[in-house]
Amino acid sequence: MGRDNWYLRCSQRWDLMPKTLEGQITMEKTPSYFVTREAPARISAMSRDTKLIVVVRDPVTRAISDYTQTLSKKPDIPSFESLTFKNRTTGLIDTSWSAIQIGIYAKHLDNWLQYFPMGQILFVSGERLISDPAGELGRVQDFLGLKRIITDKHFYFNQTKGFPCLKKAEGSSKPHCLGKTKGRTHPNIDPEVVQRLREFYRPFNMKFYQMTGRIFGWDD
Ligand SMILES: Nc1ncnc2c1ncn2[C@@H]1O[C@H](COP(=O)(O)OS(=O)(=O)O)[C@@H](OP(=O)(O)O)[C@H]1O
């Protein structure tokens, strides 16, 4: 889409949105923004004060999760192993495959840092979001300047789902877990391929830990 056209469409959509009143925060969630080249400039042009929150998980598990999601919609796609490599014999990874490309977090972050200071970006650990949802959400609330309203009292671990769930969904008195598309069983991947991917991501992960000041622990 042309740049001018984008601004026009965007401002039209903006006008349709309800106003943010005193004491309210407007939020918008689109996973693909983090890896979209044009997104930082566009969001910064709209408001330089925007706070950005990104959930990141081990890029290897992320790639397998991404593949699992595609597989659920298109069961005939090639194996994860064959999509991973440009050349399996030499171990050359196909970095143009989006499932691999998205996990190079340091590269994407570099792009955002051209427009936003690090203090305006919060990285949430996907692993901690499962093992300690209240702790991770505590960080989110602090980052947004909110009181810590959501605490561990709000969660319980659902053995059947294998994930934390809310004791009460918003506006309801019933427990609520995320849907069937969250927390799918991943296929077994050749351990050698997983190992090769770990090696591939290690330097990018190290750079990402340095940039964010947080050791996410994907390379332990
Ligand atoms: N509480 C809880 N319940 C269920 N799932 C949870 C939860 N917390 C985090 N996760 C992890 O979220 C992963 C799915 O998120 P998605 O990446 O599909 O979300 S989104 O597409 O960006 O909206 C999903 O990844 P998969 O396990 O690969 O399905 C989960 O591991």
The ligand as an ORCA input file, in Angstrom:
! r2SCAN-3c Opt
* xyz 0 1
  N      -2.382    -19.255     30.038
  C      -2.104    -19.745     28.839
  N      -2.943    -20.612     28.231
  C      -2.645    -21.107     26.996
  N      -1.544    -20.761     26.287
  C      -0.696    -19.904     26.866
  C      -0.920    -19.354     28.152
  N       0.094    -18.529     28.461
  C       0.917    -18.550     27.416
  N       0.466    -19.385     26.456
  C       1.152    -19.640     25.198
  O       0.567    -18.799     24.212
  C       0.854    -19.376     22.950
  C      -0.144    -18.952     21.907
  O      -0.027    -17.611     21.701
  P      -0.053    -17.065     20.212
  O       1.306    -16.717     19.821
  O      -0.821    -18.003     19.345
  O      -0.868    -15.780     20.400
  S      -1.103    -14.728     19.261
  O      -1.257    -15.429     17.993
  O       0.040    -13.885     19.275
  O      -2.320    -14.095     19.675
  C       0.761    -20.871     23.173
  O       1.715    -21.468     22.337
  P       1.576    -22.992     21.889
  O       1.841    -23.792     23.161
  O       2.623    -23.189     20.876
  O       0.192    -23.175     21.359
  C       1.048    -21.049     24.663
  O       2.250    -21.734     24.921
*
